[in-house]
């Protein structure tokens, strides 16, 4: 008795699930399309019918991981105590990374140079900056020496905050013995208090 014939969307989802396992096990460079097809239980030509190149397949999988990461922000309040709002967003990010090994690797530890993959990375980074900009826009006043409009300064600070998040997430990939709560606290300290306060810039120490 033959199994149920899959719709094109169902087959695509099966391919992405199989590809996720293959990429997680082998990494982007070592993974092969034939290996993915075998894992998905389809022929290689069928796989190429859905994804003409390995970069297209990886980009589709990466986009689904980015969507999953950013979806968690939907439940985080965008107003209220700004430090708590920021801490909540940071916590959501690292909680997701803690339970999504594959997504953490794809977003922060492995960045193939193929244009299709790079474009997905770029769009994901832009979406993250937009979400963080909302946090800084909640501040009625930004105590800055730079002569920039509030909105423009908020965009720049959001971009800087995102870069710091990316850097710490990448560092955590190589230092997984550090508990998530400590990574969240460290990241929030850096973003909220500022590096100058953390290193004692104003306490008279050299």
Order of alpha helices (4+ residues) and beta strands (2+ residues): alpha-alpha-alpha-alpha-alpha-alpha-alpha-alpha-alpha-alpha
